[in-house]
């Protein structure tokens, strides 16, 4: 690290240490996971943006390792390895993370909170946003904008539409990719595509489930003596073939497409969005009341935390591009800054099981970009 970078990091750390102390006073113990982490969880469970930005290496045993690109997975792994696993526990953290960021420093400080094991999900969600907003106030970030969404609502919609499993996986994956969802919604309504060089494989997979598709592709690649192809694993290749086979067997029903589009058009203040969701569920006869009830409960807890809901923007199409999020998602931006968030986070209940938890464990948290927060505060009182 250069002297200039070191000085900048030291200055940022002074800001962040005060923030970390405030989190400790709120009941969150400090976690300090190792910088060098197993790469597999990040490659398998993070979003595409993180996967392609990793700094990778290999140890003497051949295990693939990486410099931690964020702190959520490392803190979650430490929690699961502790005696407190499964119990309600909260952690805060401060430390460097490492990502390739196209011209920006690859090493930067990140602070944040992770909350595990709380069954009162709506209340925990609201607490995370309240603490995040408190951080922007403490660090004098000025006027901010809050953007929120809920991937659990979209998942409930897709389940209610009773789509083929391959379509469900594809649409959920697209939701996390943001830009690809609108494209695929149109493509899935088109007539079956013309033939290609994989016609025989696609025909063999027609009507298969994922287990059968994986077995077939595994056998084919075993014959070819390959375990990966173009950087894709056997499972990824099987999923791709299964998707193409399904697309050739017919189009996404127009009725389902219309309902998805109506759902994704809902945006505005949370209370207004709640009314629109109730109306859509009733009009389209969609069984998504449980997810809407959870959304409504969260709204109540947000209001109870003193958050001005008229200044919170909710969108059913909002997503953060992180594969492991399963519910509430949010970003806090400097007013007028449409790109880089100051704080971002969400709920990731499914991640804990994917990391090895014996039973499901609720989890929610957020991260703060100290560098962005400091830039926002430049020129103001510190």
HUDA-V427527 format. One record per residue. N is the residue number from 1. NEAR is the number of other ideal C-beta (glycine too) atoms within 12 Angstrom. Layout:
# HUDA-V427527
n: <N,N>
near: <NEAR,NEAR>
This chain:
# HUDA-V427527
n: <1,2,3,4,5,6,7,8,9,10,11,12,13,14,15,16,17,18,19,20,21,22,23,24,25,26,27,28,29,30,31,32,33,34,35,36,37,38,39,40,41,42,43,44,45,46,47,48,49,50,51,52,53,54,55,56,57,58,59,60,61,62,63,64,65,66,67,68,69,70,71,72,73,74,75,76,77,78,79,80,81,82,83,84,85,86,87,88,89,90,91,92,93,94,95,96,97,98,99,100,101,102,103,104,105,106,107,108,109,110,111,112,113,114,115,116,117,118,119,120,121,122,123,124,125,126,127,128,129,130,131,132,133,134,135,136,137,138,139,140,141,142,143,144,145,146,147,148,149,150,151,152,153,154,155,156,157,158,159,160,161,162,163,164,165,166,167,168,169,170,171,172,173,174,175,176,177,178,179,180,181,182,183,184,185,186,187,188,189,190,191,192,193,194,195,196,197,198,199,200,201,202,203,204,205,206,207,208,209,210,211,212,213,214,215,216,217,218,219,220,221,222,223,224,225,226,227,228,229,230,231,232,233,234,235,236,237,238,239,240,241,242,243,244,245,246,247,248,249,250,251,252,253,254,255,256,257,258,259,260,261,262,263,264,265,266,267,268,269,270,271,272,273,274,275,276,277,278,279,280,281,282,283,284,285,286,287,288,289,290,291,292,293,294,295,296,297,298,299,300,301,302,303,304,305,306,307,308,309,310,311,312,313,314,315,316,317,318,319,320,321,322,323,324,325,326,327,328,329,330,331,332,333,334,335,336,337,338,339,340,341,342,343,344,345,346,347,348,349,350,351,352,353,354,355,356,357,358,359,360,361,362,363,364,365,366,367,368,369,370,371,372,373,374,375,376,377,378,379,380,381,382>
near: <16,10,9,11,19,15,13,23,26,18,21,35,24,20,34,35,24,22,42,33,19,24,35,21,16,23,18,31,24,27,36,18,31,20,21,20,35,28,28,22,33,41,27,22,32,35,33,22,25,34,28,19,27,33,26,25,18,13,14,7,8,9,15,20,25,33,29,40,38,46,42,46,44,38,45,43,32,28,36,31,17,20,10,18,23,22,17,24,29,33,36,37,40,37,33,33,39,32,30,22,22,10,6,17,25,20,26,38,36,43,49,42,43,46,45,39,29,27,18,18,35,32,26,38,45,36,36,49,47,32,39,47,35,27,42,36,24,28,39,24,35,23,19,35,26,38,36,46,42,45,41,36,47,39,33,30,38,36,22,26,28,17,27,28,23,33,33,30,28,31,38,32,28,33,40,36,22,25,16,21,31,20,16,27,31,17,23,35,22,18,13,21,20,12,13,16,9,22,18,15,26,29,18,23,34,25,18,27,20,25,16,20,34,24,21,29,37,21,17,23,25,13,10,14,9,18,16,15,19,10,12,18,21,24,23,26,29,33,29,29,38,38,34,32,36,33,29,28,23,22,24,34,18,16,18,29,26,20,30,39,23,24,40,31,18,35,21,23,24,43,22,21,34,32,20,28,39,23,17,30,28,15,14,23,14,31,17,31,21,20,34,33,22,33,41,25,26,45,33,21,27,37,23,17,25,16,32,19,27,15,22,36,29,37,32,40,33,35,40,40,31,38,32,35,39,38,38,49,43,45,41,43,30,30,18,12,22,12,14,21,33,44,43,41,46,47,45,45,35,26,37,35,21,25,34,20,25,11,13,20,34,37,47,45,51,51,45,47,42,40,33,36,42,32,25,33,27,20,10,15,8,17>
